[in-house]
Amino acid sequence: MEPFKNVFSPDLVRCLAAHLKRCMRGFDAAAFAAAIEPRLAGLELKARAQLIADQLHDALPADPARRAEILLAMLHPDRLDHADQPSDEDGICGWAIMPLTMLVGHHGIDDFDRSMSLMRELTTRFSAEFGIRYLLLADQPRALAIMAGWIGDPNRHVRRLVSEGTRPRLPWAMQLPALITDPGPVIPLLERLRDDPEPYVRRSVANHLNDISKDHPAIVVELAARWMIGAEGERKALLRHACRTLIKQGQADALAIFGSRRPEIEMEPPRLSAREVRMGETIDLSITLRSLSTQSQRLTIDYVLHLLKAGGSRRPKVFKGGNIVLAPGEATTFSRRHAFKEVTTRRHYPGAHGVSFRINGQDTAQADFSLLLDGHS
């Protein structure tokens, strides 16, 4: 598979250069491309975008009005369905928009209102979620006041930016420390977007709330409980996705919102299909449960690997299991299969590991097994 960073390719640079030449009389497209193309190979995705943004800054006029005019003239005419398409002879869209938003955000703070207006246009051809953060960091109240006016925008990409652009811990992007400390200013905006007709927008609201839950779990639990009142299926799905981190952590109040209360069950110890497993192999995990309740119980069951660390202690890692409904007196066996494979975000160590299940936030006893790595007995 081609590296993702290659969305910023020599072909895209030449496409940008061609549109700059179309919009700027006397522009040297060849020199613009030559200043970027040889340097791309040694850079990762964000650094490539930054390089293009820096070269655009040098190439465009310093006058903010003329600069904005050129950027708008370069854009693809389709404001709705080309956000995930490559740029072409008709205009700039897709990933090529990212460096444009970085340029406007970084260098447009002194021309704040025009820069926010540009972000609104740029986001319709990709997303301005990265670049708009410069403006939020510079003047959060002013930026949020403008974005509040976008909630009723007919373009779904603009509405989504209200949520996605203000996510406090947006992946790949600059964090927003003020909103990490106090998410209060964005809660009213998310509330107005919670029932948006577009799943694309609602999913952003859910991801934003999940960000907030990592720093302020009580805020998200209170909000989810309030939003659940009178909720239909789409809002319920949004809230479950928003609370996914809290649910994986076994947060009892979050689980209770979705009907998963303290379990009334008896259980056997967890069972494993093997007591030794090598990297590249799989292991089957199971547990048998029997209801002690006189009513049906909804059980959210995840499994927890207690992974050996370099120093000899164990670190729990929660993996998604599933949901079951257990009738009064019913017995069932819940099972999952786990594949051990190398991943860039986690290093495995040979030795004694453990497995437990987490049922409505309550952890079972552990069952131990040994992980074997090549070159280690």
C-alpha positions in Angstrom: 0.0 0.0 0.0 1.3 3.4 -0.9 2.3 5.6 2.1 -0.5 8.0 3.2 1.9 10.9 3.1 1.9 10.6 -0.7 -1.4 12.5 -0.9 1.0 15.4 -1.0 2.8 14.3 -4.2 4.7 16.1 -6.9 1.5 15.8 -9.1 -0.5 17.6 -6.5 2.2 20.3 -6.2 2.1 20.8 -10.0 -1.7 21.0 -9.9 -1.5 23.7 -7.2 1.1 25.6 -9.3 -1.1 25.4 -12.4 -4.0 27.0 -10.5 -1.8 29.7 -9.0 -0.6 30.5 -12.6 -4.3 30.6 -13.7 -5.1 33.1 -11.0 -1.9 35.2 -10.9 -0.5 36.8 -14.0 3.2 36.2 -14.5 3.4 33.5 -11.8 6.3 31.2 -12.2 4.7 27.8 -11.8 7.9 25.8 -12.6 9.9 27.7 -9.9 7.1 27.1 -7.3 7.1 23.3 -8.0 10.9 23.1 -8.1 11.1 24.7 -4.6 8.9 21.9 -3.2 9.2 18.7 -5.1 12.8 17.7 -4.2 12.1 18.1 -0.5 8.9 16.0 -0.3 10.5 12.6 -0.1 12.2 13.2 3.2 9.1 14.6 4.9 6.0 13.0 6.6 2.5 14.0 5.9 2.1 17.1 8.2 5.6 18.3 7.3 4.7 18.1 3.6 1.6 20.1 4.2 3.6 22.7 6.2 6.2 23.0 3.4 3.4 23.6 0.8 1.8 26.2 3.1 5.1 28.0 3.6 5.7 28.2 -0.1 2.2 29.4 -0.7 2.8 32.2 1.8 5.9 33.3 -0.1 4.2 33.1 -3.5 0.9 34.9 -2.7 0.5 38.6 -2.5 0.8 40.1 1.0 -2.4 42.1 0.7 -5.0 40.1 2.6 -7.9 41.0 0.3 -6.0 40.0 -2.9 -4.6 36.8 -1.2 -8.2 35.8 -0.3 -9.4 36.5 -3.8 -6.8 34.2 -5.3 -7.4 31.4 -2.8 -11.1 31.5 -3.5 -10.5 31.5 -7.2 -8.4 28.3 -7.0 -11.1 26.3 -5.3 -13.1 23.5 -7.0 -16.6 24.8 -7.9 -18.3 21.8 -6.2 -18.8 22.8 -2.5 -20.5 19.6 -1.4 -19.3 16.4 -3.0 -15.6 16.9 -3.7 -14.3 17.0 -0.1 -12.9 13.5 -0.5 -11.9 13.8 -4.2 -8.4 14.8 -5.6 -7.8 18.2 -7.0 -8.1 18.4 -10.8 -8.1 21.0 -13.6 -11.4 22.3 -12.3 -9.9 23.4 -9.0 -8.4 22.5 -5.6 -10.2 20.1 -3.2 -9.5 17.1 -1.0 -6.2 16.9 0.8 -4.7 19.9 -1.1 -7.0 22.1 1.0 -5.1 21.2 4.2 -2.0 23.4 3.5 -4.3 26.2 2.4 -6.1 26.1 5.8 -2.7 26.1 7.6 -1.6 29.1 5.6 -4.8 31.1 6.3 -4.8 30.1 10.0 -1.1 30.8 10.7 -0.9 34.1 8.7 -4.4 35.4 8.9 -4.9 36.2 12.5 -4.6 39.9 12.0 -7.3 39.7 9.3 -9.5 37.6 11.6 -13.0 37.9 10.1 -11.8 37.4 6.6 -9.8 34.4 7.6 -12.8 32.8 9.4 -14.8 33.4 6.2 -12.1 31.7 4.2 -12.1 28.8 6.5 -15.8 28.4 5.9 -15.2 28.2 2.2 -12.2 25.9 2.4 -13.9 23.4 4.6 -16.5 22.7 2.0 -13.8 21.2 -0.2 -12.1 19.1 2.5 -12.0 20.2 6.1 -10.6 23.3 7.9 -10.4 21.4 11.2 -6.6 21.8 11.3 -6.1 25.4 10.2 -9.0 26.9 12.1 -7.2 26.0 15.4 -4.7 28.9 14.9 -7.7 31.3 15.1 -9.3 29.5 18.1 -6.0 29.7 19.9 -5.6 33.4 19.1 -9.2 34.5 20.1 -11.4 31.7 21.2 -14.5 33.8 22.1 -14.5 35.6 18.8 -14.0 32.4 16.8 -16.7 30.6 18.6 -19.1 33.5 18.1 -18.6 33.3 14.4 -18.8 29.5 14.3 -22.1 29.6 16.2 -23.6 31.3 13.1 -22.6 28.3 11.0 -24.7 25.8 12.8 -27.7 26.4 10.4 -25.5 26.4 7.3 -27.0 24.3 4.5 -23.5 22.8 3.8 -22.8 19.7 6.0 -19.1 20.3 5.9 -19.5 23.8 7.5 -21.8 22.4 10.2 -19.3 19.6 11.0 -16.5 22.1 11.3 -18.3 23.7 14.3 -17.8 20.4 16.1 -14.6 19.0 14.6 -12.6 22.2 14.5 -13.2 22.7 18.2 -12.4 19.2 19.4 -10.0 19.7 22.3 -7.8 16.7 21.5 -8.3 16.3 17.7 -5.8 13.7 16.4 -2.9 15.0 14.4 -3.8 18.6 15.3 -2.8 21.2 17.8 -4.6 20.8 21.1 -6.8 23.5 22.4 -5.7 23.9 26.1 -8.5 26.3 27.1 -11.2 23.9 25.9 -9.4 21.0 27.5 -9.5 22.9 30.8 -13.1 24.1 30.3 -15.3 22.7 27.6 -18.2 24.7 28.7 -18.1 27.2 25.8 -18.6 24.5 23.1 -21.3 22.5 24.9 -24.2 24.7 23.6 -22.9 24.4 20.1 -22.7 20.6 20.3 -26.2 20.6 21.8 -27.6 22.4 18.7 -25.8 19.9 16.4 -26.8 16.7 18.3 -29.8 15.9 16.0 -28.2 17.1 12.8 -29.7 15.2 9.8 -26.2 14.2 8.6 -24.6 11.2 10.3 -21.2 12.8 9.3 -22.0 15.7 11.6 -23.4 13.7 14.4 -20.4 11.4 14.5 -18.2 14.5 14.9 -20.3 15.5 17.9 -19.9 12.1 19.4 -16.1 12.1 18.9 -15.9 15.6 20.4 -17.8 14.4 23.5 -15.5 11.4 23.7 -12.5 13.9 23.7 -14.1 15.8 26.6 -14.8 12.5 28.5 -11.0 11.9 28.8 -10.6 15.1 30.9 -14.1 15.6 32.3 -16.0 12.3 32.6 -18.6 13.7 34.9 -19.6 16.4 32.4 -20.2 13.9 29.7 -22.1 11.5 32.0 -24.4 14.3 33.1 -24.9 15.5 29.5 -25.5 12.0 28.2 -28.1 11.3 30.9 -29.9 14.6 30.0 -29.7 14.0 26.3 -31.0 10.5 26.6 -34.4 11.8 27.9 -36.8 11.4 25.0 -33.9 10.3 22.7 -34.6 8.3 19.5 -32.3 5.8 17.9 -30.0 8.2 16.1 -29.3 10.2 19.3 -28.9 7.1 21.3 -26.3 5.8 18.9 -24.5 9.2 19.1 -24.4 9.0 22.9 -23.1 5.4 23.0 -20.3 6.4 20.6 -19.6 9.5 22.7 -19.3 7.4 25.9 -17.3 4.6 24.4 -14.1 5.5 26.4 -16.1 5.6 29.7 -17.8 2.3 28.8 -14.5 0.6 28.1 -13.2 2.0 31.5 -16.2 0.4 33.2 -17.6 3.7 34.4 -20.7 2.6 36.2 -22.7 5.8 35.8 -22.1 5.8 32.0 -23.1 2.1 31.7 -26.3 2.8 33.7 -27.4 5.4 31.0 -27.5 2.5 28.5 -29.3 0.1 30.8 -26.3 -1.8 32.0 -26.3 -1.9 35.8 -24.3 -3.8 38.4 -24.6 -7.4 37.3 -26.4 -10.0 39.3 -24.6 -13.1 38.2 -22.6 -16.0 39.2 -19.7 -17.1 37.0 -17.0 -19.6 36.5 -13.4 -18.4 36.2 -12.3 -17.3 32.7 -11.1 -20.1 30.5 -8.3 -20.0 27.9 -7.8 -22.3 24.9 -4.0 -22.5 25.7 -1.7 -21.6 28.5 1.1 -20.7 26.1 0.7 -18.6 23.0 3.3 -17.2 20.5 3.2 -13.9 18.6 1.3 -14.5 15.4 -1.1 -17.0 17.1 -4.6 -16.6 18.5 -6.1 -17.5 21.8 -9.8 -18.2 22.6 -11.1 -16.6 25.8 -14.4 -17.5 27.4 -16.5 -17.2 30.6 -19.7 -18.9 31.6 -22.3 -16.7 33.4 -25.6 -17.5 35.0 -28.2 -14.8 36.0 -29.2 -14.5 39.6 -31.7 -11.8 38.8 -35.5 -12.0 38.6 -35.4 -9.6 35.7 -33.6 -9.5 32.3 -30.1 -8.0 32.5 -28.3 -6.1 29.8 -24.6 -6.9 30.1 -21.8 -5.0 28.5 -18.8 -7.4 28.4 -15.3 -6.5 27.4 -12.1 -8.4 27.9 -8.9 -7.1 29.5 -5.4 -8.2 28.7 -3.0 -7.6 31.6 0.1 -7.1 29.6 3.6 -7.6 31.0 5.7 -4.4 31.0 9.5 -4.2 30.8 9.8 -3.8 34.6 7.8 -6.9 35.4 4.5 -5.2 36.3 1.3 -5.6 34.3 -0.7 -3.0 32.4 -4.4 -3.5 31.6 -5.5 -3.0 28.1 -9.3 -3.1 27.4 -10.6 -4.7 24.2 -14.1 -4.4 22.9 -16.3 -7.4 23.6 -20.1 -7.0 23.1 -23.5 -6.7 24.7 -25.9 -9.5 25.7 -29.2 -9.7 27.4 -29.4 -12.4 30.1 -32.9 -13.6 31.0 -33.7 -14.5 34.6 -31.9 -17.7 35.6 -30.3 -18.0 32.1 -26.8 -19.3 31.7 -24.6 -18.5 28.7 -21.0 -18.7 27.7 -19.4 -15.5 26.3 -16.3 -15.9 24.2 -13.9 -13.9 22.1 -10.7 -14.7 20.1 -7.6 -12.5 20.4 -4.8 -12.4 17.9 -1.3 -11.5 19.1 0.5 -9.4 16.5 3.0 -6.7 16.5 1.6 -3.1 16.4 3.5 0.2 16.4 1.6 1.5 19.4 2.4 -1.4 21.8 5.5 -3.5 22.6 5.1 -7.0 23.8 7.3 -8.7 26.3 7.7 -12.5 26.9 6.4 -14.0 30.1 3.3 -14.3 32.3 0.3 -12.3 31.1 -3.3 -12.4 32.3 -6.9 -12.1 31.0 -10.0 -11.0 32.8 -13.5 -9.9 31.7 -15.2 -6.6 32.5 -18.9 -7.0 33.0 -20.9 -3.8 33.4 -17.8 -2.2 34.9 -17.0 -5.1 37.2 -13.8 -7.0 36.7 -13.6 -10.8 37.0 -10.7 -12.9 38.3 -7.7 -13.3 36.0 -6.6 -16.3 34.1 -2.8 -16.4 33.4 -1.0 -17.5 30.3 2.5 -17.2 28.9 3.4 -15.2 25.8 6.4 -16.5 23.8 8.4 -14.4 21.5 10.8 -15.6 18.8 14.3 -15.9 20.4 12.8 -16.2 23.9 11.7 -19.4 25.7 
